[in-house]
Structures are given as C-alpha cells and as structure tokens.
C-alpha cells in the first residue's frame, strides 16, 4: 500500500496513474517534452477547453512534474511550461504509450486515421 496526502494507492500502477491518469495529463506531458508557452500548448490541443488545460497544468505543477515560468510582470504574461527533472523520468513511459497508440492505430481496422 502507498499513501500520498492521506490518499491510499493499492499498487504501483495506481500510484503511477495518480500522476498521469485522466484524459489529458499524459497528452499534455508528452507535448511538454519540449518547453512550450501556454498559447503554443493550447494550439497543440484545440479539442481541449482552456479551463481543462489550466486545471491539468495546475495539478501537474502541484505534483512536481512540470515547472511554470512567468517571464513578464505585467499583462500579457509570457508563461512557459516544461518538465521538471522528476517529470523527465516519465519520458520513456510517455514515448512507450505513444508508440503503442501508433501501432494500434496502424493495426486496428476499426481506427480511422484522420489528418
């Protein structure tokens, strides 16, 4: 059993999913393998609402996976996001998930690739 902030996780898989689970966290993390400004990230994820992106970024930052850097003190703010050292430990996992999806899309006749 594993415990973070009084929340229990029965196995290491559930512990991992605490960090990358949900519909958009892994997607956001794979885009942040390279440092991106907030607006660049939004353009990469046009199907995700701005509110959802903001909430997921806050959770990822609280979990120590990403770092938020503000470069200006007055609006419009220039905000960049990047993986922390802890976050970079996920890169092999994120790449494996991405490759699995690529192979599945190629081999599963029910999946249409829309460009």
Secondary structure, 3 states (H helix, E strand, C coil): CEEECCEEECCHHHHHHHHHCCCCHHHHHHHCCCCEEHHHHHHHCCCCCHHHHHHHHHHHHHCCCEEEEECCCCCCCCEEEEECHHHHCCHHHHHHHHHHHHHHHHHCCCCCCCC
